[in-house]
Amino acid sequence: MRKKNAVSKKGNIWHRVYSDRALYLLLLPSFIIMFIFTYLPMYGVVIAFKDFTPAKGIMGSSWAGLKYFKQYFNSFQFWPTIKNTLILSIYSIVVTFPLPIVLALICNQMRTGKFKKIFQVSTYLPHFISTVVMCGMIILFLSPSSGVIAKLLSLIGIQMPNVMGSAGAFPSVYVWTEVWQHLGWDSILYIAALAAIDPSLYEAATMDGASKWQKMLKIDIPLLMPTATVMFILRMGSVMNVGFEKVYLLQNNLNTASSEIISTYVYKMGLVSSQYSLSSAIGLFNNLINLVLLVTVNYISKKMSDTSLV
């Protein structure tokens, strides 16, 4: 009986695939591209377990086991890179996760169409500035000698401190410039979710005498929670992946104590020092932590709120 049910389910699956073959055919090019550029290169992960040399190739290099994992765990950079990565990542989540929701709620309450469009566009535009240009702007603004802020402070007799040379200030510089650049763009998804709310809910609330604040608390925020939960799960799945380019471009000898993160250390070990096996081992360790966090947070969310990725 169980075998018959299994065969029946299998037949139903293939029947659904065949009936929706046009949709799966449209999906096929994306699947092929993802397979070639995402899954096929995964065989290179074995470099982390080998004494890799380019002359011998991946398969010709001798096995090293967990040698390079142990080397990283015992290195003096292990705890500093983990700590700095977690500080930047958690700081970013605490600041940059709720602010787009707040901005979306504010935009949703705006009724003047022209002002609303200008406000939204002005918050979206910084997102399209390249990372290199953005880092150049940050360095120019915060320069203690020739920066815009330094010139303004000098007018009132205040000397601008060397912010970019301060290890303690680096996390705040990184996070709040991220807010400036990506706040508006990150709010688009929440604005779209608010736009999909049934207008009759607001009409009923108005009939009951609810204020704008009460509508926000009783309608907007509860209906945004499923979207916010999914976005939070995705953010937690990339806790150890702090943006490499921006950190590396803002990094200097004075702030390295707080700006040396896993991704910059992997770059220096792999491409600068040509220690390919060590950098692969560090990258694999980093990705495994992200995978564990993603699965754990997704499981907890599914148990507590019935909202999850799958």
Sequence and secondary structure as in RCSB ss.txt:
>XXXX:A:sequence
MRKKNAVSKKGNIWHRVYSDRALYLLLLPSFIIMFIFTYLPMYGVVIAFKDFTPAKGIMGSSWAGLKYFKQYFNS
FQFWPTIKNTLILSIYSIVVTFPLPIVLALICNQMRTGKFKKIFQVSTYLPHFISTVVMCGMIILFLSPSSGVIA
KLLSLIGIQMPNVMGSAGAFPSVYVWTEVWQHLGWDSILYIAALAAIDPSLYEAATMDGASKWQKMLKIDIPLLM
PTATVMFILRMGSVMNVGFEKVYLLQNNLNTASSEIISTYVYKMGLVSSQYSLSSAIGLFNNLINLVLLVTVNYI
SKKMSDTSLV
>XXXX:A:secstr
 HHHHHHHHHHHHHHHHHHTHHHHHHHHHHHHHHIIIIIGGGGGGGGGGEE  TTTHHHHSEE TTHHHHHHHTS
TTHHHHHHHHHHHHHHHHHHHTHHHHHHHHHHHH   HHHHHHHHHHHHGGGGS HHHHHHHHHHHT TTT HHH
HHHHTTT     GGG TTTHHHHHHHHHHHHHHHHHTHHHHHHHHTS HHHHHHHHHTT  HHHHIIIIIHHHHH
HHHHHHHHHHHTTTT   HHHHHHH  TTTHHHH  HHHHHHIIIIIS  HHHHHHHHHHHHHHHHHHHHHHHHH
HHHHHS    
